[in-house]
Amino acid sequence: MDIENMTTVTEFIILGLSDNLQLQLPLFLVFLFIYMVTLLGNLLIITLTCADPRVHTPMYFFLSNLSLTDIWCSSTITPKLLGILLSGNKTISFAACIVQLNFFMDSTCVEIFLLTAMAYDRYAAVCDPLHYSLVMNPRVCILLAAASWITGILSAVMITASVVHLSFCGSNKIDHIFCDLIPLLKLSCTDTTGPEIILFLEAVLLSFPAFLVTLVSYTYIISAILRIRSAEGKRKAFSTCSSHLTVVSLYYLSLFSMYLRPTSTYSQGQGKIMSVVYTTVTPMLNPMIYSLRNKDIKNALKKVLGR
């Protein structure tokens, strides 16, 4: 391909979910509802964990951090998608596309490490309850959260920087719901080996070890639960980690299916479905799965409303 004779791309066209005009308004209403519920649920979690001392525990400290990343991720993707569905204007500038990619990668990488910290917290709570307050003291919690944010953001910046140096001079149509990494790599008219190597190395050196820590934590947790003699004791122990396990399973399944495979096997349709799951649905469900049925959160909400 003769790159010199081709026009450099200055803006992209995000094709979105469907070209069917009759579906635009229903899809807009669905994603608007999801976005409003996401903001309300996650802001509620953050507010309650700050307002009520009874939920000033490591689990809710990490959960409030997770809520921040969910708001960040959803607010990076959904407003632009809503604008596309409502107005039909699918264009996005190159700079805005890169910013959207970076913010999305930021939230994704940070969330991976926060979920790992939460898995370790659940391990300490179930497997070593007598020393839990010492193991998960405030200093340790702050260090784990800070490490999650710093490592996640730096990882995302490295990936984004590698994409910025690519050339885009062919088609500018992104067959996706936002400026995601894999669709952008497929549009590049230059060699994408660099970004793919960086993505692979970060997966091997950071994401996979984080996943391994989570897996080992739950191996010990399940082993400890099985050793409990009473059925009621097993139920209570499992209830403390079942929500986190559900979200982790859904999150890693969608991420691994998206990013840990060659771009040549990438399916546009499957990519859109998976992206909807981890960019809009999961951030909405997290507060419900983790806390909104929890007695501590209910009591905190009653206390705040009582004021």
C-alpha positions in Angstrom: 0.0 0.0 0.0 1.4 3.4 -1.0 0.8 5.4 2.1 2.2 8.6 0.6 -0.6 8.8 -2.0 -3.4 8.4 0.6 -5.1 11.0 2.7 -4.3 11.1 6.4 -7.4 10.5 8.6 -8.4 13.5 10.7 -11.7 12.1 12.0 -13.4 8.7 12.4 -17.0 7.6 11.9 -18.3 5.3 14.6 -20.9 3.1 13.0 -22.6 2.1 16.3 -24.9 -0.8 16.9 -27.3 -0.5 14.0 -28.1 1.5 10.8 -31.8 0.8 11.2 -33.4 4.2 11.9 -36.4 2.6 13.6 -34.1 1.2 16.3 -32.3 4.5 17.1 -34.8 5.9 19.5 -35.5 2.6 21.4 -31.7 2.0 21.7 -31.3 5.6 22.9 -33.9 5.1 25.6 -32.3 1.8 26.7 -28.8 3.2 27.0 -30.1 6.4 28.6 -31.8 4.3 31.2 -28.7 2.2 31.7 -26.5 5.3 32.1 -28.9 6.9 34.6 -29.1 3.8 36.7 -25.3 3.4 36.5 -24.7 7.0 37.8 -27.3 6.7 40.5 -26.2 3.4 41.8 -22.5 4.1 41.9 -22.9 7.6 43.3 -25.2 6.2 46.0 -22.5 3.7 47.0 -19.8 6.4 47.1 -22.1 8.7 49.1 -23.1 6.0 51.6 -19.6 4.8 52.2 -18.5 8.4 53.0 -21.5 9.3 55.1 -21.9 6.2 57.4 -19.1 5.1 59.7 -20.6 1.6 59.8 -19.5 0.9 56.2 -16.0 2.3 56.7 -14.6 -1.1 56.1 -12.0 -2.4 53.5 -14.7 -4.0 51.4 -16.7 -0.8 51.0 -13.6 1.3 50.6 -12.6 -0.8 47.6 -16.1 -0.9 46.4 -16.3 2.9 46.4 -13.1 3.0 44.3 -14.7 0.5 41.9 -17.7 2.7 41.7 -15.5 5.6 40.6 -14.0 3.5 37.8 -17.5 2.3 36.7 -18.7 6.0 36.5 -15.5 6.8 34.6 -15.9 4.0 32.1 -19.6 4.6 31.5 -19.2 8.3 31.2 -16.4 7.8 28.6 -18.5 5.6 26.3 -22.2 6.2 26.8 -22.6 10.0 26.3 -21.0 9.8 22.8 -23.1 6.7 22.0 -26.3 8.5 23.1 -25.4 11.5 20.9 -24.9 9.1 17.9 -28.3 7.4 18.5 -30.1 10.7 19.0 -28.6 13.0 16.4 -27.2 10.5 13.9 -23.9 12.4 13.9 -21.3 9.5 14.0 -18.1 11.5 13.5 -15.4 11.9 16.1 -12.1 13.8 15.7 -8.8 11.9 15.8 -7.9 13.6 19.1 -11.2 12.9 20.7 -11.0 9.3 19.6 -7.6 8.9 21.2 -8.8 10.6 24.4 -11.8 8.2 24.5 -9.5 5.2 24.0 -7.2 6.4 26.8 -9.9 7.0 29.3 -11.5 3.7 28.6 -8.2 1.9 28.9 -7.5 3.8 32.1 -10.8 2.6 33.7 -10.4 -0.9 32.5 -6.8 -1.4 33.7 -7.6 0.2 37.1 -10.6 -2.0 37.5 -8.6 -5.1 36.9 -6.3 -4.3 39.8 -9.1 -3.1 42.1 -10.9 -6.4 41.6 -7.6 -8.2 42.5 -7.3 -6.1 45.7 -10.9 -7.0 46.5 -10.2 -10.7 46.0 -7.3 -10.5 48.4 -9.6 -8.7 50.9 -12.2 -11.5 50.7 -9.4 -14.1 51.1 -8.3 -12.3 54.3 -11.8 -12.1 55.6 -12.7 -15.7 55.0 -9.4 -17.5 55.5 -7.9 -15.4 58.3 -10.8 -13.7 60.1 -9.0 -13.4 63.5 -6.2 -11.3 61.9 -8.4 -9.5 59.3 -8.3 -6.1 60.9 -4.5 -6.3 61.1 -3.9 -7.6 57.6 -6.3 -5.2 56.0 -5.6 -2.1 58.1 -6.3 1.4 56.6 -2.7 1.9 55.5 -2.7 -1.4 53.5 -6.0 -0.5 51.9 -4.8 2.9 50.8 -1.6 1.4 49.4 -3.5 -1.2 47.5 -5.9 1.3 46.1 -3.2 3.7 45.1 -1.2 1.0 43.5 -4.2 -0.1 41.5 -4.8 3.5 40.2 -1.2 4.3 39.4 -0.4 1.0 37.8 -3.6 0.9 35.8 -3.3 4.5 34.5 0.4 4.0 33.5 -0.4 0.7 31.7 -3.2 2.5 29.7 -1.0 5.4 28.8 1.6 3.0 27.4 -1.0 1.4 25.2 -2.5 4.7 24.0 1.0 6.2 23.3 1.7 3.2 21.0 -1.6 3.8 19.1 -0.9 7.6 18.7 2.3 6.8 16.6 0.3 4.7 14.1 -0.8 6.1 10.7 -4.4 6.1 9.7 -4.8 6.8 6.0 -7.4 4.4 4.6 -10.9 3.8 5.8 -12.0 5.9 8.8 -15.1 3.9 9.6 -15.0 2.2 13.1 -17.5 -0.7 13.1 -17.9 -0.5 16.8 -19.7 1.6 19.5 -16.7 3.6 20.5 -13.0 4.1 19.8 -11.8 0.7 21.1 -8.3 -0.6 20.6 -8.8 -3.6 18.3 -11.0 -1.8 15.8 -8.4 1.1 15.6 -5.6 -1.4 15.0 -7.5 -2.9 12.2 -7.9 0.5 10.5 -4.2 1.4 10.7 -2.4 1.4 7.4 1.0 0.8 9.2 2.4 -2.1 11.1 0.6 -2.7 14.4 3.1 -5.1 15.8 4.3 -2.5 18.4 0.9 -2.0 20.1 0.1 -5.7 19.9 3.4 -6.5 21.6 2.8 -3.9 24.3 -0.7 -5.2 24.9 0.5 -8.8 25.1 3.4 -7.9 27.5 1.0 -6.0 29.8 -1.4 -8.9 29.7 1.4 -11.4 30.6 3.2 -9.2 33.1 0.3 -7.4 34.8 -3.2 -8.6 33.9 -2.5 -12.4 34.0 -0.7 -12.1 37.4 -3.7 -10.1 38.7 -6.0 -12.8 37.4 -3.8 -15.5 39.0 -3.9 -13.7 42.4 -7.7 -13.6 42.1 -7.8 -17.3 41.1 -5.5 -18.4 43.9 -7.5 -16.3 46.5 -10.7 -18.0 45.5 -9.1 -21.4 45.5 -8.2 -20.9 49.2 -11.6 -19.3 49.9 -13.6 -22.2 48.5 -11.3 -24.7 50.3 -11.9 -22.8 53.6 -15.7 -22.7 53.0 -15.8 -26.5 52.3 -14.1 -27.1 55.6 -16.9 -25.4 57.5 -19.2 -28.0 59.1 -22.5 -26.2 59.3 -24.6 -25.5 56.2 -25.5 -22.0 57.7 -21.8 -21.3 58.2 -21.0 -22.2 54.6 -23.8 -20.1 53.3 -22.7 -17.0 55.3 -19.1 -17.4 54.3 -20.0 -17.9 50.6 -22.3 -14.9 50.7 -19.4 -12.6 51.6 -17.6 -13.3 48.3 -20.3 -14.6 45.8 -21.0 -11.1 44.5 -17.4 -10.4 43.8 -16.9 -13.8 42.2 -19.8 -13.2 39.8 -18.6 -9.8 38.7 -15.0 -11.0 38.3 -16.1 -14.0 36.2 -18.2 -11.8 33.9 -15.5 -9.1 33.6 -12.6 -11.4 32.8 -14.6 -13.5 30.4 -15.5 -10.5 28.3 -12.0 -9.0 28.4 -10.1 -12.1 27.6 -12.4 -12.9 24.7 -11.8 -9.4 23.3 -8.1 -8.7 23.8 -6.2 -12.0 24.3 -6.4 -13.2 20.7 -5.0 -12.2 17.3 -6.7 -9.2 15.6 -7.1 -11.5 12.5 -9.8 -13.5 14.4 -11.6 -10.4 15.7 -15.4 -10.5 15.0 -17.1 -7.1 14.7 -20.4 -8.4 15.9 -19.0 -10.3 18.9 -16.8 -7.3 19.7 -19.9 -5.0 19.9 -21.8 -7.4 22.2 -18.8 -7.9 24.5 -18.2 -4.1 24.6 -21.8 -3.4 25.6 -21.4 -5.9 28.4 -18.3 -4.5 30.0 -18.7 -0.8 29.2 -22.4 -0.3 30.0 -24.1 -3.3 31.6 -21.4 -4.3 34.1 -21.0 -0.8 35.6 -24.8 -0.7 36.0 -25.0 -4.1 37.7 -22.0 -3.8 40.0 -23.7 -1.7 42.7 -26.7 -4.0 42.6 -24.7 -7.2 42.7 -22.3 -6.0 45.4 -24.2 -3.9 47.8 -27.8 -2.8 47.2 -29.1 -6.0 48.7 -26.6 -5.8 51.6 -28.0 -5.1 55.0 -25.2 -2.7 55.9 -26.0 -0.6 52.8 -29.7 -0.7 53.6 -29.0 0.5 57.1 -26.7 3.3 55.8 -29.3 4.4 53.3 -32.0 4.5 56.0 -29.7 6.6 58.3 -28.9 9.1 55.5 -32.6 9.4 54.5 -33.5 9.7 58.1 -31.3 12.8 58.4 
